[in-house]
Each structure stands twice: as C-alpha cells, then as structure tokens.
C-alpha cells in the first residue's frame, strides 16, 4: 500500500455494476471524487497536456472552429482501429496520471476516490491509489439494469459488457471487492464496513 495523504481509493467496475451509487455514498461521507473520464477530457482540451500531441498524431482537422478537439470524430477514428486506440491511450494515459496526481495533492479531503473504468486496464493511474475497490454484479443483474436504465436490448447490452475487460480480471487486482446484486441496504452495509476500515487506517496513521 502506498503511504500518502490523502488516502486514495481507486474505484472501478464494469458497466451497470453500480459505480455511480457507490460514488454518491462515498461523497456523502466526505470523500472527494475524481472522475477519470473528465480528467481525460481536460487532458485533450485546448491548453491541456495532451492537446497538441493528439492533433499531431491524428490530424489538425480534428480541431473544431473554437479550437476544441472533436471528441466524437476522434472516437470514431480510434474505436475503429485498435492500433490508433493504443496510440491515443499512450498519449492520454500519462496526461491523465499527472492531472490526477495534481488534483490529489491539491485536495483538502482526507479521502479521495479516483473512479476509472480502465483503472486496471493500462496506464499507471492505479499506482496513485492506496487501495483498489472493484464493484461486481452478475451478468443477469447487469443486463436487467441496462434494460431498465438505458433501454438496451439484450444483444446490445451483452456487446457492451463483452467489450470491457472481465470482472474476473478486475477482481484479481482488487484490494476490496463489493458485490452488488442485492438491495441498496445490502450494498450500503458493505460500504459502511469498508469506510470504517479506511477511517481506522487514517486514525492509525495520524497516531504514528
């Protein structure tokens, strides 16, 4: 475990496992939440650390009239080409790492939660974390949630799920696993125990 202040929880999990619910719970307890997707957007915004490199790698024509990179056009380009996606990630991952590191250092909160769908899939952002928490759900639960919340047909939902790294892989890298197939009360009971453990670690660190 990396010794640092504040205590950093890396939170990840596949689609429809309940990350937003867990983030909201942690935020109510006073944790400062960092969204890796938003950091990624900031990294390629005009003046961002990856802005010029992305235009140089993929073409200045991606810049719109206001200078901002057309994220949809960039996404269409890289998601159709695995090598292009790797090139983009090689540019953006280090930039996101630096933005996350700076935000953590500047935070006044005792606990920071860094939420990233690809926290364990590449890059070094996970190295900023004291612990990695992984949220899991059964396939059927994920399918039911995607149908209810996004109106996805089963085939579409399965395709989205299968495009992500497996839950088994994420669990193998986790310090804590949160099983979210039951009720909200059952989820909160798990979170309360984990939160108490974090608070105990902070108190112990303060005494040493």
C-alpha positions in Angstrom: 0.0 0.0 0.0 1.3 3.4 -1.0 1.7 5.7 2.1 0.2 9.0 1.3 -2.1 11.8 2.4 -4.9 11.8 1.5 -6.0 8.2 1.4 -6.8 7.4 -2.2 -9.3 4.8 -3.2 -9.3 3.6 -6.8 -12.8 2.6 -7.8 -13.7 0.6 -10.8 -16.1 -2.0 -12.1 -17.8 -2.9 -15.3 -20.9 -1.3 -16.8 -24.1 -1.4 -14.7 -22.4 -2.7 -11.6 -23.3 0.4 -9.5 -20.3 2.7 -9.6 -22.5 5.8 -9.5 -24.3 4.6 -6.4 -21.1 3.8 -4.6 -19.6 7.2 -5.6 -22.6 9.0 -4.3 -22.4 7.2 -1.0 -18.7 7.9 -0.6 -19.2 11.6 -1.5 -21.8 11.9 1.2 -19.2 10.6 3.7 -16.9 13.5 2.7 -14.7 11.8 0.1 -13.6 13.9 -2.8 -14.5 12.2 -6.1 -12.2 12.4 -9.2 -13.7 11.2 -12.5 -11.0 9.8 -14.8 -13.3 10.4 -17.8 -13.5 14.1 -17.0 -9.7 14.2 -16.5 -9.3 12.6 -19.9 -11.5 15.4 -21.4 -9.4 18.0 -19.7 -6.2 16.4 -20.9 -7.2 16.9 -24.6 -8.9 20.3 -24.1 -7.1 23.4 -25.6 -4.2 24.1 -23.3 -4.4 20.6 -21.8 -1.3 18.4 -21.5 -2.2 16.1 -24.4 -3.9 18.5 -26.7 -1.1 19.2 -29.1 0.1 15.7 -29.2 -3.3 14.4 -30.1 -3.6 16.8 -33.0 -0.1 16.0 -34.2 -0.9 12.2 -34.1 -4.3 12.2 -35.6 -4.6 15.4 -37.6 -5.2 19.1 -37.1 -8.5 18.7 -38.8 -9.9 17.2 -35.6 -9.9 20.7 -34.1 -13.2 22.5 -34.4 -13.6 26.2 -35.1 -13.3 27.0 -31.4 -10.1 25.0 -31.2 -11.6 22.1 -29.2 -10.9 18.6 -30.4 -14.0 16.9 -31.8 -14.2 14.0 -29.4 -16.8 12.2 -31.4 -14.7 12.3 -34.6 -11.7 11.2 -32.5 -13.7 8.4 -31.0 -15.0 7.2 -34.4 -11.4 7.1 -35.6 -9.7 5.2 -32.8 -12.5 2.8 -31.9 -12.4 1.5 -35.5 -8.7 0.9 -35.3 -7.0 -1.0 -32.4 -3.6 0.5 -33.1 -5.0 4.0 -33.3 -6.6 3.5 -29.9 -3.3 2.2 -28.4 -1.6 5.3 -29.8 -4.2 7.6 -28.3 -4.0 5.9 -24.9 -0.2 6.1 -25.0 -0.7 9.9 -25.3 -3.6 10.4 -22.9 -2.8 8.0 -20.0 0.3 9.8 -18.8 -1.5 13.1 -19.1 -4.5 11.8 -17.0 -2.0 10.4 -14.5 -0.4 13.8 -14.0 -3.8 15.6 -13.8 -5.0 13.1 -11.2 -1.8 13.3 -9.2 -2.1 17.1 -9.1 -5.7 17.0 -8.1 -5.0 14.5 -5.3 -2.1 16.7 -4.0 -4.3 19.8 -4.0 -7.3 18.1 -2.3 -8.1 19.0 1.3 -10.1 15.9 1.8 -8.9 13.0 3.9 -10.2 10.5 1.3 -10.1 10.8 -2.4 -11.9 8.4 -4.7 -10.5 8.1 -8.2 -13.2 6.5 -10.4 -11.9 5.0 -13.7 -13.5 2.3 -15.9 -10.0 1.4 -17.1 -8.2 1.9 -13.9 -6.6 -1.6 -14.2 -6.5 -1.9 -18.0 -3.4 0.2 -18.7 -1.5 3.2 -17.7 -0.2 3.9 -14.2 -3.1 5.8 -12.6 -3.8 2.8 -10.3 -0.3 3.5 -8.7 -1.8 6.6 -7.2 -4.2 4.5 -5.1 -3.8 3.2 -1.6 -6.5 0.6 -2.3 -8.4 -0.6 -5.4 -12.1 -1.3 -4.9 -13.9 -3.3 -7.5 -17.7 -3.4 -7.8 -19.1 -6.6 -9.3 -22.6 -7.8 -10.3 -23.8 -11.0 -12.0 -24.4 -10.8 -15.8 -28.1 -11.1 -15.3 -28.1 -8.1 -12.9 -26.1 -6.1 -15.4 -28.5 -6.9 -18.2 -31.6 -6.0 -16.1 -30.0 -2.7 -15.2 -29.0 -1.8 -18.7 -32.5 -2.6 -19.9 -34.2 -0.6 -17.2 -31.8 2.4 -17.2 -30.9 2.7 -20.9 -33.5 0.7 -22.7 -30.9 -1.6 -24.2 -31.8 -4.9 -25.9 -30.1 -8.0 -24.5 -27.8 -8.3 -27.6 -26.7 -4.7 -27.4 -26.1 -4.9 -23.6 -24.1 -8.1 -24.0 -21.9 -6.5 -26.7 -21.2 -3.5 -24.4 -20.4 -5.8 -21.5 -18.1 -8.1 -23.6 -16.2 -5.1 -24.9 -14.8 -4.5 -21.4 -12.1 -6.4 -19.6 -13.6 -9.2 -17.5 -14.8 -8.8 -13.9 -12.6 -11.8 -13.0 -9.5 -9.8 -14.2 -10.5 -6.8 -12.1 -11.2 -8.9 -9.0 -7.8 -10.4 -9.3 -6.3 -6.9 -9.0 -8.6 -5.7 -6.3 -7.8 -5.0 -2.6 -11.6 -4.9 -1.9 -14.5 -6.4 -3.8 -18.0 -5.1 -3.5 -20.7 -7.5 -4.6 -23.7 -5.5 -5.8 -26.5 -7.9 -6.7 -28.7 -7.4 -3.7 -30.6 -4.5 -2.2 -29.4 -0.9 -1.7 -29.3 -1.7 2.1 -27.0 -4.7 1.5 -24.7 -2.6 -0.6 -24.6 0.2 2.0 -23.8 -2.4 4.7 -20.7 -3.5 2.7 -19.7 0.1 2.2 -20.1 1.0 5.8 -17.6 -1.7 6.8 -15.1 -0.6 4.2 -15.5 3.0 5.2 -14.9 2.2 8.9 -11.7 0.3 7.9 -10.5 3.3 6.0 -11.2 5.6 9.0 -9.3 3.2 11.2 -6.3 3.4 8.9 -6.4 7.2 8.9 -6.6 7.3 12.7 -3.7 4.8 13.0 -1.6 6.9 10.5 -2.3 10.0 12.5 -1.1 8.4 15.7 2.2 7.3 14.1 
